[in-house]
């Protein structure tokens, strides 16, 4: 999938990846690729500024900690981030239902 | 090892393109380095030779111009926040140092001193709001450079107000009570204020240059 198409959804994807867990940057990238079956193709370096942007917005919190014997910055959702993720999920469901209704191959509804 | 230099070279070239507070820059580069090392390690574990593993890690990380541009956004935020914190701290210290030192006559001088006091309270409240709320503004979330420029503009306004208002008080003191102005305590306070002002002007200027860099 083109990185340009992904950029508009990157913040929501990162919030979803951090749902219920604390991960460091590269683990977030691996989780994104794993969950998408490798279809999400974006420069991995762009994930870190996006995470800082989310931190600036109060949606994630980060700290340096030792993971597998190495110092890494780990990220987790804040309560505000959890609410934002729920909002993003709702908006996405509404969007996909609307688009599927038009682009999907099912029969057109009869006129009222 | 030749392979090791690929990631090192990338980090060095990225660092050379970035401009901003040293600690924030080192923090970003350390995280980038960790990510590249992790990626290279994953490829090594998959059986790729060292050089290929690092070359893949660097290629995946992204073109230098794109990555530097995005990282610079964060450095603009860091510079803006640093300047705002320094401005607020300096305003508090300088205000406390000057408080109660102005002449009591003619009657308009204490009035002007009160206006200056209230002006500082307003600037301090606005400054704290900008520092805390600015990075969360939608526009500043999209672009860290916007926050850098916002901080630079706020600091410019606050420093201009400081020059005008404190300047008026200093001029009045010089005119009506030169002896007071030339007292060692006031001269030392003025000297300190001047040093702080020069430093803050430099930091304010950096807000704009860091926001325009890369």
Interface residues (C-beta under 8 A of the other chain):
Chain A: X24 X25 X26 X29 X30 X43 X44 X45 X46 X48 X49 X52 X53 X56 X57 X58 X70 X71 X72 X73
Chain B: X27 X28 X30 X31 X32 X34 X35 X38 X39 X42 X60 X61 X62 X63 X66 X67 X70 X71 X73 X74 X77 X135 X136 X140 X141 X144
